[in-house]
Amino acid sequence: MRIFNCFFENYRNTEIKIITNEEKDKFEPLVEPLFFFILTWSIGCTIDYDSRIKFNAFLRKMMADNNASI
């Protein structure tokens, strides 16, 4: 979640910077790929080799199924 929060930091309104609708529109398509990247690194680093193979297959299926429904 820390990686996710770091990425969101550029898209938070502050006293100095107000996020425009154009910036929000550019951000939205990045959320899902970023989520899978973060999930891969956070879970993948904690499991052994055999589990990584299973996790890889699971994530690839999940991403393929998700892209098919869009």
C-alpha positions as CSV (number, residue, x, y, z in Angstrom):
1,M,0.0,0.0,0.0
2,R,2.9,2.3,0.5
3,I,3.9,2.1,-3.2
4,F,0.2,2.8,-4.0
5,N,0.1,5.8,-1.7
6,C,3.3,7.2,-3.1
7,F,1.8,7.1,-6.6
8,F,-1.4,8.8,-5.5
9,E,0.6,11.6,-3.9
10,N,0.8,13.4,-7.3
11,Y,-3.0,13.3,-7.6
12,R,-4.0,14.9,-4.3
13,N,-5.2,18.4,-4.1
14,T,-3.1,20.7,-1.9
15,E,-3.1,24.3,-1.1
16,I,-0.5,24.8,-3.9
17,K,-1.9,22.5,-6.5
18,I,-5.4,21.7,-7.6
19,I,-5.8,18.5,-9.7
20,T,-7.6,19.2,-13.0
21,N,-10.1,16.9,-14.7
22,E,-7.6,16.4,-17.4
23,E,-5.1,15.0,-14.9
24,K,-7.8,12.8,-13.4
25,D,-8.6,11.4,-16.8
26,K,-5.0,10.5,-17.4
27,F,-4.7,8.9,-14.0
28,E,-7.7,6.5,-14.2
29,P,-6.3,4.1,-16.8
30,L,-3.1,3.7,-14.7
31,V,-4.8,2.5,-11.5
32,E,-5.4,-1.1,-12.6
33,P,-1.9,-1.8,-14.1
34,L,-0.4,-0.2,-11.0
35,F,-2.5,-2.4,-8.7
36,F,-1.2,-5.6,-10.5
37,F,2.4,-4.3,-10.4
38,I,2.1,-3.6,-6.6
39,L,0.3,-6.9,-6.0
40,T,3.0,-8.8,-7.8
41,W,5.9,-7.3,-5.8
42,S,4.2,-7.4,-2.5
43,I,3.0,-11.0,-2.6
44,G,5.6,-12.3,-5.0
45,C,8.5,-11.4,-2.7
46,T,7.1,-13.4,0.2
47,I,6.4,-16.8,-1.5
48,D,8.7,-19.6,-2.6
49,Y,9.5,-20.6,-6.2
50,D,6.7,-23.2,-6.6
51,S,4.2,-20.7,-5.3
52,R,5.4,-18.0,-7.6
53,I,4.7,-20.2,-10.6
54,K,1.1,-20.7,-9.3
55,F,0.7,-17.0,-8.4
56,N,2.0,-16.0,-11.9
57,A,-0.6,-18.3,-13.6
58,F,-3.3,-17.0,-11.3
59,L,-2.5,-13.3,-12.0
60,R,-2.2,-13.8,-15.7
61,K,-5.6,-15.5,-15.8
62,M,-7.1,-12.7,-13.6
63,M,-5.7,-10.0,-15.9
64,A,-6.9,-11.8,-19.1
65,D,-10.4,-12.3,-17.6
66,N,-10.6,-8.7,-16.6
67,N,-9.5,-7.4,-20.0
68,A,-12.0,-9.6,-21.7
69,S,-14.8,-8.1,-19.6
70,I,-13.9,-4.5,-20.5
